[in-house]
Amino acid sequence: MWKPTNPIELYTLGLFIFTAVLALISVIQIFLFIQSNRQANRASEAALNAADAARESNNISRQVMIAEQRPWIKHEVSIGGPLSFSAEKGWKFPLEYNLTNVGKSPGTMVSFYAQLLPFNISVYPKENVANGIPKGDPLPGTDIEAELQKISKVPDDKEWLKMSFGEILFPNDVIKGVLNIHTNSQLFDKAKEHEGFSGQFLVLVCVKYGSTLGDDMYRTAKSYQLWKTVHGQSINLDGETISVAELALTESPQLFTKIIE
């Protein structure tokens, strides 16, 4: 083993040892810094995950709160007068309605819409039926689900659609009114050429409203059938006036005849 024999060699040995110790300490410090940085990153990720979880929990809590405290507006409708027809204005039908807020907070911008249209059922054209056996595709009937989606949105064409809108309805309060529904004449002209006209009309209604708890809009839409109570008689598409005593309005039993949001 080499041993220093003079002061210079002794100084060199001491300097070497000191440098080695510094290098070792630097390595240890670097190692500790890396470990500390990793731990800091893990802690930061954990904090971010905790913050995300807290936000998600807050969102869920808010959604639950809104579901419990939001307005819920139901509607009830009835016949408000005779169904009548004029060559100038087409069909007219007065519809009585009651809107009731059964929720726990005010409903805002409460809007009520209604539409009257012919009810066609899907049938095979007569020329496509031979010896009682149908061929080809049937004529499509009225798509109630699609029509409800239309009525639950504010349409651009408002001439045939009467509406009451923009009101505030507090919990347990009721809005009553009568809508005089005027029809889209083109729909009834097309129904005259449809072999599947059922002899009944559809009354589509929708109440749409907002809430003080957020920006979401809610809607409830339903389909009703308007028909003549006189046995064996259908509504004449060419036009007639039918008294209240000879009319019935019942909720449509078909699937997809409601939208509740």
Secondary structure, DSSP 8 states (H G I E B T S, - for coil): -----SHHHHHHHHHHHHHHHHHHHHHHHHHHHHHHHHHHHHHHHHHHHHHHHHHHHHHHHHHHHHHHHS--EEEEEEE-S-BEEETTTEEEEEEEEEEEE-SSS-EEEEEEEEEEEEEE--B--GGGEETTEE-S--B----HHHHHHHHTS--S--TT--EEEEEEE-TT-EEEEEEEEE--HHHHHHHHT-TTEEEEEEEEEEEEEEETTEEEEEEEEEEEEEEE-STT----TT---B-GGGEEEEE--STT-EEE-
